[in-house]
Amino acid sequence: MASKSVCFVLVTVLLAYYIYMPLPDNVEEKFKVMLLDATFRTLGHAGTLAELLGIKHYMDVMMLLTKLEHTEPISDEHVTVTDTSFNNVPVRLYVPKRQSEALRRAVIYIHGGGWCLGSAAMMPYDLLSRQTAQQLNALVVSINYRLAPIFHFPAQYDDVYTVVKFFLQHSILEKYSVDPSRIAVSGDSAGGNLATAVTLELLHDPEVKVKLKIQALIYPVLQTLDLNTPSYRENGNMPILSRTLMVRFWSEYFTTDKKLFDAMFTNRHMTSQEAHLFKFVNWSTLLPDSLKKHHIYHKPQYGDSSFVKKYPAILDTRVSPLLTEDDKLKGLPLTYVITCMYDVLRDDGFMYVSRLRQAGVQVIHHHYDSTFHGILLLNTLPFDLEIAHHITAKYLEWLGNNL
Ligand SMILES: *[C@@H]1O[C@H](CO)[C@@H](O)[C@H](O)[C@H]1NC(C)=O
């Protein structure tokens, strides 16, 4: 009996120790956040173990969550939902049922997941797309692009660009009663990366006549060059997206070869040959003082081995949109950016906002100082957070007023 109680206490203490993580004071609903993070961490540990034992790729295990949260395309009283494909790339379409004489608006949505995970059919994305379609009376095209590690860059990008280009044809817009002057592209995290890249590419594509009205970038990933910005340094162990996982996503975008991961992890994946590019991600000039705080800007640290030669995509502006020259940023559409304080990617977003404003692009930047990466996904039970509903509502309100 006594030994049972001892066991019980021990297990409880260990469990509490496992679940507990120090969180910044202003993070709300701390217990839920800790449980959520512990769930994520457990999945990550399982992935690491499976990989160590040679059973499965790390990302195959991480994909479990995407699979668990899979939803069928089920229409409701407001929106007709169907899975189809645009030019052979699978998309999930949300068509509002409300009849109207006027043409509709449209949002092309690109889900996140580090180019390795996620799907338009995941519960949180499916819900967001329904809400977008219903509240804006807009058509939503949510893209299911190919994922790493099976497919590396440029598969993800190509799929997204294919869909966008297909959709922006007059005949297709007409078919869906979409107003060609009221189309947005939007995406979160790696989807924000793809949305940024596609919007840039469209500016200079002579084959596309229809122009996007808005790009909405939700805590986007924007550069491969410096994986030690103040936000990477401060938020390496914050919920959902650790620095290790982000570096893993980055390296898997190009290759499963662990050497690239190791070099990126120590931020020595560039050589002095790339020195001239660091001005584009110089956080000492591009971040506000409030974020620079006590951080000291050092000269980049260079490695010996040229990963850029092996994987030139690392410096492709379709991968690292922050490496785009100033004059190529001019003419971008109205841009909406969300950043979160406790996110390794926070400074990518802030730096892009600075660069865009310097180039004369109109930017609306909503920075949330009490939350972390991936927050928009936390809109469904059992892990839904108040702040997720709040940020989603603000985002949809802004889109509704501006698209
Ligand atoms: C970054 O900006 C600082 C000025 O704040 C400058 O001293 C430094 O040389 C810059 N570094 C690069 C690589 O552009």
The ligand as an SDF file (V2000), in Angstrom:
LIG
                    3D

 14 14  0  0  0  0  0  0  0  0999 V2000
   25.0380   45.7730  -39.9650 C   0  0  0  0  0  0  0  0  0  0  0  0
   24.7400   47.0840  -39.5130 O   0  0  0  0  0  0  0  0  0  0  0  0
   25.7310   47.6400  -38.6690 C   0  0  0  0  0  0  0  0  0  0  0  0
   25.2550   49.0210  -38.2910 C   0  0  0  0  0  0  0  0  0  0  0  0
   24.2070   48.9730  -37.4130 O   0  0  0  0  0  0  0  0  0  0  0  0
   27.0620   47.7230  -39.4000 C   0  0  0  0  0  0  0  0  0  0  0  0
   28.0490   48.1840  -38.4990 O   0  0  0  0  0  0  0  0  0  0  0  0
   27.4380   46.3580  -39.9170 C   0  0  0  0  0  0  0  0  0  0  0  0
   28.6010   46.4640  -40.7140 O   0  0  0  0  0  0  0  0  0  0  0  0
   26.3200   45.7820  -40.7600 C   0  0  0  0  0  0  0  0  0  0  0  0
   26.6840   44.4410  -41.1690 N   0  0  0  0  0  0  0  0  0  0  0  0
   26.3950   43.9550  -42.3550 C   0  0  0  0  0  0  0  0  0  0  0  0
   26.8960   42.5860  -42.6520 C   0  0  0  0  0  0  0  0  0  0  0  0
   25.7240   44.5440  -43.2040 O   0  0  0  0  0  0  0  0  0  0  0  0
  1  2  1  0
  1 10  1  0
  2  3  1  0
  3  4  1  0
  3  6  1  0
  4  5  1  0
  6  7  1  0
  6  8  1  0
  8  9  1  0
  8 10  1  0
 10 11  1  0
 11 12  1  0
 12 13  1  0
 12 14  2  0
M  END
$$$$
